[in-house]
Amino acid sequence: MWKRLLETTKKVAAAAPELATRKRPSTSRSPAVSPATAVSPASLLRLKQAAASKKTALPSSLPHALANDGEEEDNSRDFTKEILSILNGPDEAEESGATEALPEESDDDVDAIGNKILDMEWFAGSQPSSMMMHLRKEVAREKKKRYIFKNTESRRFTRLMRMCADKLGTESALEFFGRLGRDTGPKEFNALIRVCLEKARACGDVDSAVEHIFRAYRLFEMMKDRGFQIEEDSYGPFLLYLVDVELLEEFEMFSAFFRDGNPRSCSRIPYYEMLLLIRAQDEESIRELCRSVEDCSDEADYCIAESYMLAFAESNRKMDFVTFLELLDPTKVLGSKYISSIFKYMGRLKLENHAEKLLQKMTSKEYSDVKVSSLIFDYAANIPSIEVEDVISAFNKWQEKFKVAPSVGVYDRIISFCCSSSKISLALDVAECLCKSNPSVPIELLNPIINACEQGYELHMDD
């Protein structure tokens, strides 16, 4: 190999004047080099080491190369081939038996290859034609990275924390992530609390679950100490567990703790309190609570009465639900943040007359068609023991009755509802009907249909 290196070095000296006077590479140079000319880092390192070891022998050899310039003169293409044969290494050449012929290259291509061999760029690359275009691409790429990180990082970390809590315990998991420098927020605390509740539910008796209940309570204390507001997303599942196992004393104790930590929970905790009394079948206490909010003139009493009404609906106590529905001011009911749940409960309890009265008030007060359509679907989709076709029929009937214009958002929900019920053909009919009435329907509306076809392997919709 040293002999070949020396001979090639002679050719470098012979070709040096030609390389020095060669023109500047044009911007139309070939963007890629043939795979046969690829230079591996290992080969390049071997070339540099060989050149360094033979550095002292080069001066005596160069005059000889210049004296025989007429006999051994090669063009730059042959010089490139020789260099590449060394860079490819003798082992590769012997194993392959023969090398592929290089495609015919222009002077600019040879210059580009020479630049790669010398491990440096002789000339600066061409600048982007439009810096603004390049900047826009960079900004779009950065936004995409942030979006992907925002939508995946939190879920991954929450899942990781749940796994660690399952193996190490909740407090050990918090200590572990704290040492890693990871700040623990409400989402992470909620994940750990759910782990405690899952373990508590898995216990055969309440006495065995006390340990996990206490660990969940310790997590709530840590949230409070760190200045986090304990919202319903945190205490709701915990109170529901106490309701399921009918722990009356513990419920009162923890309810007081949550009220003290978050005064806004005072109007929402009565919902869980009523669920507990219904589960315990304590009718006397239920009536006592109902009498306490008969006068709903006060805003606080109204919010508590609304919580009681939702608890009755959740427990399928139809008469109690209707009593509170008639007691409360319809205007306030329509403005409630739980109005969607109220219409779902009315559909489940088949309270068509009450639903019509509320919808009539909404149309008279000029509520948006989008909101009215959404509430109509909430009612129709929750009617028990009804076919999907009947749901759509009821929805269309109420749309015509209240003269509500079709809403793209509601039709999106209808299509998803049909697909979840394996009625893909019906979903296509709904989409076709919507496209005829509204040509500007977004293409994303068909995503549930496509996903349902993929999951059900229904690639041909001939029927």
C-alpha positions as CSV (number, residue, x, y, z in Angstrom):
1,M,0.0,0.0,0.0
2,W,2.9,2.4,0.7
3,K,4.2,1.9,-2.8
4,R,0.8,2.8,-4.2
5,L,0.6,5.8,-1.9
6,L,4.0,7.0,-3.1
7,E,3.1,6.6,-6.8
8,T,-0.2,8.5,-6.3
9,T,1.6,11.3,-4.4
10,K,3.9,11.7,-7.4
11,K,0.8,12.2,-9.5
12,V,-0.5,14.8,-7.0
13,A,2.7,16.8,-7.6
14,A,2.3,16.4,-11.4
15,A,-1.3,17.5,-11.3
16,A,-0.7,20.4,-8.9
17,P,-0.3,23.1,-11.5
18,E,-3.4,22.0,-13.2
19,L,-5.4,22.0,-10.0
20,A,-4.2,25.4,-9.0
21,T,-5.4,27.0,-12.3
22,R,-8.8,25.2,-12.4
23,K,-11.9,27.4,-12.5
24,R,-14.3,28.0,-9.6
25,P,-16.9,25.3,-9.4
26,S,-20.2,26.4,-10.8
27,T,-23.5,26.2,-8.9
28,S,-24.7,23.5,-11.3
29,R,-22.3,20.9,-9.9
30,S,-23.8,17.4,-9.4
31,P,-25.6,17.2,-6.0
32,A,-24.6,13.7,-5.3
33,V,-21.6,11.4,-5.9
34,S,-21.8,7.9,-7.1
35,P,-21.9,5.3,-4.4
36,A,-18.6,3.9,-5.7
37,T,-16.9,7.1,-4.7
38,A,-18.0,7.2,-1.1
39,V,-15.2,7.9,1.4
40,S,-15.5,6.1,4.7
41,P,-14.0,7.8,7.8
42,A,-11.8,4.7,8.5
43,S,-10.3,4.9,5.0
44,L,-9.7,8.6,5.3
45,L,-7.9,8.1,8.7
46,R,-5.8,5.4,7.1
47,L,-4.8,7.7,4.3
48,K,-3.8,10.5,6.7
49,Q,-1.7,8.1,8.9
50,A,0.0,6.7,5.8
51,A,0.8,10.2,4.5
52,A,2.2,11.2,7.9
53,S,4.5,8.1,8.0
54,K,5.9,8.8,4.5
55,K,6.2,12.5,4.9
56,T,10.1,12.4,5.0
57,A,10.3,10.4,1.8
58,L,8.2,12.8,-0.3
59,P,10.8,15.5,-1.1
60,S,13.3,13.0,-2.7
61,S,10.5,11.4,-4.8
62,L,8.8,14.5,-6.1
63,P,11.7,15.6,-8.4
64,H,11.7,12.1,-10.0
65,A,8.0,12.5,-10.6
66,L,8.6,15.9,-12.2
67,A,11.4,14.6,-14.4
68,N,9.1,11.9,-15.8
69,D,6.2,14.2,-16.3
70,G,5.9,13.5,-20.0
71,E,5.9,9.7,-19.6
72,E,3.5,9.4,-16.6
73,E,1.2,12.3,-17.1
74,D,-2.5,11.4,-16.3
75,N,-5.5,13.5,-16.4
76,S,-7.4,14.5,-13.3
77,R,-9.9,11.7,-13.7
78,D,-7.2,9.0,-13.5
79,F,-5.8,10.8,-10.5
80,T,-9.2,10.7,-8.8
81,K,-9.6,7.0,-9.6
82,E,-6.2,6.2,-8.0
83,I,-7.0,8.1,-4.9
84,L,-10.3,6.5,-4.5
85,S,-8.8,3.0,-5.0
86,I,-6.5,3.7,-2.0
87,L,-9.4,5.1,0.0
88,N,-11.5,2.0,-0.7
89,G,-8.6,-0.1,0.6
90,P,-6.9,-3.1,-0.8
91,D,-9.0,-5.5,1.1
92,E,-12.3,-4.4,-0.4
93,A,-10.8,-4.4,-3.9
94,E,-9.4,-7.9,-3.5
95,E,-12.7,-9.2,-2.2
96,S,-14.8,-7.7,-4.9
97,G,-12.4,-8.8,-7.6
98,A,-13.3,-5.9,-9.8
99,T,-14.4,-2.3,-9.4
100,E,-17.2,-0.7,-11.2
101,A,-16.3,1.8,-13.8
102,L,-16.9,5.4,-12.7
103,P,-19.5,7.3,-14.6
104,E,-18.1,10.1,-16.8
105,E,-17.7,13.2,-14.7
106,S,-17.4,16.8,-15.4
107,D,-14.6,19.1,-14.1
108,D,-16.9,20.4,-11.4
109,D,-17.6,16.8,-10.2
110,V,-13.9,16.1,-10.0
111,D,-13.4,19.3,-8.0
112,A,-16.2,18.3,-5.6
113,I,-14.6,14.8,-5.0
114,G,-11.2,16.4,-4.5
115,N,-12.6,18.7,-1.9
116,K,-14.1,15.7,0.0
117,I,-10.7,13.9,-0.2
118,L,-8.8,16.8,1.3
119,D,-11.3,16.9,4.1
120,M,-12.0,20.6,3.5
121,E,-14.1,22.8,1.3
122,W,-12.1,24.9,-1.2
123,F,-15.0,27.1,-2.0
124,A,-18.0,28.2,0.1
125,G,-21.3,26.6,-0.8
126,S,-24.0,28.6,-2.6
127,Q,-26.2,30.6,-0.3
128,P,-30.0,29.9,-0.3
129,S,-31.8,31.8,-2.9
130,S,-34.3,33.2,-0.4
131,M,-33.3,33.6,3.2
132,M,-36.9,34.3,4.1
133,M,-38.0,30.9,2.7
134,H,-35.2,29.2,4.7
135,L,-36.3,31.0,7.8
136,R,-39.9,30.0,7.4
137,K,-38.9,26.4,7.0
138,E,-36.9,26.5,10.2
139,V,-39.7,28.2,12.1
140,A,-42.2,25.6,10.9
141,R,-39.9,22.8,11.8
142,E,-39.4,24.2,15.3
143,K,-43.1,24.6,15.8
144,K,-43.7,21.0,14.8
145,K,-41.0,19.8,17.3
146,R,-42.7,21.8,20.1
147,Y,-46.2,20.5,19.2
148,I,-45.0,16.9,19.1
149,F,-43.2,17.3,22.4
150,K,-46.1,19.0,24.1
151,N,-48.5,16.3,23.1
152,T,-46.4,13.3,23.9
153,E,-43.9,14.2,26.6
154,S,-46.5,14.7,29.3
155,R,-48.3,11.5,28.6
156,R,-45.1,9.5,28.5
157,F,-43.9,11.0,31.8
158,T,-47.3,10.3,33.5
159,R,-47.2,6.7,32.3
160,L,-43.6,6.4,33.6
161,M,-44.5,7.8,36.9
162,R,-47.4,5.4,37.3
163,M,-45.1,2.5,36.5
164,C,-42.6,3.7,39.1
165,A,-45.3,4.2,41.7
166,D,-46.6,0.7,41.1
167,K,-43.1,-0.8,41.7
168,L,-41.5,1.6,44.2
169,G,-44.5,3.2,45.9
170,T,-45.9,6.7,45.5
171,E,-43.6,8.6,47.9
172,S,-40.5,6.8,46.7
173,A,-41.5,7.6,43.1
174,L,-41.9,11.3,44.0
175,E,-38.5,11.3,45.7
176,F,-36.9,9.6,42.7
177,F,-38.2,12.1,40.2
178,G,-37.4,15.0,42.5
179,R,-33.8,14.0,42.6
180,L,-33.8,13.9,38.8
181,G,-34.8,17.5,38.8
182,R,-38.3,16.9,37.5
183,D,-41.0,19.2,38.8
184,T,-44.1,17.3,39.8
185,G,-47.3,19.1,38.8
186,P,-51.0,18.3,39.3
187,K,-51.1,15.8,36.4
188,E,-48.4,13.7,38.0
189,F,-50.0,13.9,41.4
190,N,-53.3,12.8,39.9
191,A,-51.6,9.8,38.2
192,L,-50.1,8.7,41.5
193,I,-53.4,9.2,43.3
194,R,-55.1,6.9,40.7
195,V,-52.4,4.3,41.4
196,C,-53.3,4.4,45.1
197,L,-57.0,4.1,44.3
198,E,-56.5,1.2,41.9
199,K,-54.5,-0.7,44.6
200,A,-57.2,0.1,47.2
201,R,-60.0,-1.2,44.9
202,A,-57.9,-4.4,44.3
203,C,-57.9,-5.1,48.0
204,G,-60.4,-7.7,49.2
205,D,-61.5,-5.7,52.2
206,V,-61.5,-2.1,53.5
207,D,-59.0,-2.8,56.3
208,S,-56.4,-3.8,53.7
209,A,-57.2,-0.7,51.6
210,V,-56.6,1.7,54.5
211,E,-52.9,1.9,53.7
212,H,-53.5,3.0,50.1
213,I,-56.1,5.5,51.2
214,F,-53.6,7.0,53.6
215,R,-51.0,7.2,50.9
216,A,-53.5,9.1,48.7
217,Y,-54.2,11.5,51.5
218,R,-50.4,12.1,51.9
219,L,-50.3,13.0,48.2
220,F,-53.1,15.5,48.7
221,E,-51.2,17.0,51.6
222,M,-48.1,17.3,49.4
223,M,-50.1,19.1,46.7
224,K,-51.4,21.5,49.3
225,D,-48.0,22.2,50.8
226,R,-46.5,22.9,47.3
227,G,-49.2,25.5,46.6
228,F,-51.3,23.5,44.1
229,Q,-55.1,23.9,44.1
230,I,-56.8,20.6,44.7
231,E,-59.4,20.6,41.9
232,E,-62.2,18.1,41.2
233,D,-60.0,16.2,38.8
234,S,-57.9,15.3,41.9
235,Y,-60.4,14.8,44.7
236,G,-63.4,13.6,42.5
237,P,-62.1,10.0,41.9
238,F,-61.0,9.8,45.6
239,L,-64.4,10.7,46.9
240,L,-66.1,8.3,44.4
241,Y,-64.1,5.5,45.9
242,L,-65.2,6.4,49.4
243,V,-68.8,6.5,48.1
244,D,-68.4,3.0,46.5
245,V,-67.1,1.5,49.8
246,E,-69.5,3.6,51.9
247,L,-67.0,5.0,54.3
248,L,-69.2,7.7,55.9
249,E,-66.8,9.0,58.6
250,E,-63.8,9.0,56.3
251,F,-65.9,10.9,53.7
252,E,-66.8,13.6,56.1
253,M,-63.1,14.0,57.2
254,F,-61.7,14.2,53.7
255,S,-64.5,16.5,52.5
256,A,-63.6,19.0,55.2
257,F,-60.0,18.8,54.1
258,F,-60.9,19.5,50.5
259,R,-63.2,22.3,51.4
260,D,-60.4,23.9,53.4
261,G,-57.9,23.6,50.6
262,N,-60.3,24.8,47.8
263,P,-63.3,27.0,48.8
264,R,-64.7,26.6,45.3
265,S,-65.3,22.9,46.0
266,C,-68.0,23.7,48.6
267,S,-70.6,23.8,45.8
268,R,-69.4,20.6,44.1
269,I,-68.7,18.2,47.1
270,P,-72.4,18.1,47.8
271,Y,-72.8,16.0,44.6
272,Y,-70.6,13.3,46.1
273,E,-72.3,13.7,49.4
274,M,-75.7,13.0,47.9
275,L,-74.3,10.0,46.0
276,L,-73.1,8.6,49.3
277,L,-76.4,9.0,51.0
278,I,-78.2,7.4,48.0
279,R,-75.8,4.5,48.1
280,A,-76.4,4.1,51.9
281,Q,-80.2,4.5,51.3
282,D,-80.4,7.1,54.0
283,E,-83.7,8.6,52.9
284,E,-84.1,10.8,56.0
285,S,-80.7,12.6,55.4
286,I,-81.6,12.9,51.7
287,R,-84.8,14.7,52.4
288,E,-83.1,16.9,55.0
289,L,-80.6,18.0,52.4
290,C,-83.3,18.7,49.8
291,R,-85.2,20.9,52.3
292,S,-82.1,22.9,53.0
293,V,-82.0,24.2,49.4
294,E,-85.6,24.7,48.6
295,D,-85.0,28.5,48.6
296,C,-82.5,28.8,45.7
297,S,-82.4,32.6,45.7
298,D,-78.8,32.5,47.0
299,E,-76.2,31.7,44.4
300,A,-74.4,29.2,46.7
301,D,-77.7,27.4,47.4
302,Y,-78.4,27.3,43.7
303,C,-75.1,25.6,43.0
304,I,-75.6,23.1,45.8
305,A,-79.1,22.3,44.5
306,E,-77.8,21.8,41.0
307,S,-75.2,19.3,42.4
308,Y,-78.0,17.4,44.2
309,M,-80.0,17.3,40.9
310,L,-77.1,15.8,39.0
311,A,-76.6,13.2,41.7
312,F,-80.2,12.2,41.5
313,A,-79.9,11.9,37.7
314,E,-76.7,9.8,38.0
315,S,-78.5,7.5,40.4
316,N,-81.5,7.2,38.1
317,R,-83.9,8.8,40.7
318,K,-86.2,10.2,38.0
319,M,-88.8,11.9,40.3
320,D,-86.2,13.6,42.5
321,F,-84.4,14.8,39.3
322,V,-87.6,16.2,37.9
323,T,-88.4,17.9,41.2
324,F,-85.2,19.8,41.2
325,L,-85.4,20.5,37.4
326,E,-88.7,22.2,38.0
327,L,-87.4,24.0,41.1
328,L,-84.4,25.6,39.5
329,D,-84.6,28.7,37.3
330,P,-84.6,27.5,33.6
331,T,-82.5,30.5,32.6
332,K,-79.8,29.5,35.0
333,V,-80.1,25.9,34.0
334,L,-79.4,26.8,30.4
335,G,-76.4,28.8,31.4
336,S,-75.0,26.0,33.5
337,K,-71.6,24.5,32.6
338,Y,-73.4,21.1,33.2
339,I,-76.1,21.8,30.6
340,S,-74.8,19.0,28.3
341,S,-74.9,16.5,31.1
342,I,-78.4,17.6,32.0
343,F,-79.6,16.9,28.5
344,K,-77.9,13.5,28.5
345,Y,-79.7,12.7,31.7
346,M,-83.0,13.8,30.3
347,G,-82.4,11.5,27.3
348,R,-81.5,8.6,29.5
349,L,-84.6,9.2,31.7
350,K,-86.8,9.8,28.6
351,L,-87.9,13.3,29.8
352,E,-88.9,14.5,26.3
353,N,-91.3,17.2,27.5
354,H,-88.8,18.8,29.8
355,A,-86.2,18.7,27.1
356,E,-88.6,20.4,24.6
357,K,-89.4,23.1,27.1
358,L,-85.7,24.0,27.6
359,L,-85.0,23.9,23.9
360,Q,-88.0,26.2,23.3
361,K,-86.6,28.7,25.7
362,M,-83.2,28.5,24.0
363,T,-84.7,29.2,20.6
364,S,-86.7,32.1,22.0
365,K,-83.7,33.6,23.6
366,E,-81.7,33.3,20.3
367,Y,-79.0,30.9,21.4
368,S,-76.6,29.8,18.7
369,D,-77.7,27.0,16.4
370,V,-74.5,25.2,17.1
371,K,-75.3,24.9,20.8
372,V,-78.9,24.0,20.3
373,S,-77.9,21.3,17.8
374,S,-75.3,19.9,20.2
375,L,-77.9,19.6,23.0
376,I,-80.4,17.9,20.7
377,F,-77.8,15.3,19.9
378,D,-76.9,14.9,23.6
379,Y,-80.5,14.1,24.3
380,A,-81.2,11.8,21.2
381,A,-77.9,9.8,21.6
382,N,-78.6,8.9,25.2
383,I,-82.2,7.5,24.8
384,P,-81.9,3.9,26.0
385,S,-82.6,0.9,23.8
386,I,-82.7,2.9,20.5
387,E,-81.1,2.0,17.2
388,V,-78.6,4.3,15.5
389,E,-81.0,5.0,12.7
390,D,-83.7,6.1,15.2
391,V,-81.2,8.4,16.9
392,I,-80.5,10.2,13.6
393,S,-84.3,10.3,12.8
394,A,-85.0,11.8,16.2
395,F,-82.2,14.3,15.7
396,N,-83.5,15.4,12.3
397,K,-87.1,15.7,13.6
398,W,-86.0,18.0,16.4
399,Q,-83.8,20.0,14.0
400,E,-86.8,20.7,11.8
401,K,-89.2,21.3,14.7
402,F,-87.0,24.1,16.2
403,K,-85.8,25.3,12.8
404,V,-82.1,24.8,13.6
405,A,-79.6,25.0,10.8
406,P,-77.2,22.0,10.5
407,S,-73.9,22.3,12.3
408,V,-70.7,20.7,11.0
409,G,-69.5,20.0,14.5
410,V,-72.6,18.1,15.4
411,Y,-72.6,16.1,12.2
412,D,-69.0,15.2,13.1
413,R,-70.3,13.8,16.4
414,I,-73.0,11.9,14.5
415,I,-70.5,10.4,12.1
416,S,-68.3,9.3,15.0
417,F,-71.4,7.9,16.8
418,C,-72.3,5.8,13.8
419,C,-68.7,4.5,13.4
420,S,-68.5,3.6,17.0
421,S,-71.7,1.6,16.5
422,S,-70.2,-0.1,13.4
423,K,-72.7,1.6,11.1
424,I,-70.2,2.8,8.5
425,S,-72.6,2.9,5.6
426,L,-74.9,5.1,7.6
427,A,-72.0,7.4,8.5
428,L,-71.3,7.7,4.8
429,D,-74.9,8.6,4.1
430,V,-74.7,11.3,6.8
431,A,-71.4,12.7,5.3
432,E,-72.9,12.7,1.8
433,C,-76.0,14.6,3.0
434,L,-73.9,17.2,4.8
435,C,-71.6,17.7,1.8
436,K,-74.6,18.4,-0.4
437,S,-75.9,21.1,2.0
438,N,-72.5,22.5,2.9
439,P,-69.8,22.3,0.2
440,S,-67.1,23.7,2.5
441,V,-67.0,20.7,4.8
442,P,-63.5,19.9,6.0
443,I,-61.9,16.7,4.9
444,E,-61.1,15.8,8.5
445,L,-64.8,15.0,8.9
446,L,-64.2,11.7,7.1
447,N,-61.4,10.6,9.5
448,P,-63.7,8.5,11.7
449,I,-65.0,6.6,8.7
450,I,-61.5,5.9,7.4
451,N,-60.4,4.7,10.8
452,A,-63.5,2.5,11.2
453,C,-62.9,1.0,7.8
454,E,-59.3,0.2,8.7
455,Q,-60.2,-1.4,12.0
456,G,-63.0,-3.4,10.6
457,Y,-61.1,-4.3,7.3
458,E,-64.1,-2.9,5.3
459,L,-62.1,-1.6,2.4
460,H,-64.9,-1.9,-0.1
461,M,-68.1,-0.1,0.7
462,D,-70.3,-1.5,-2.1
463,D,-73.4,-2.0,0.0
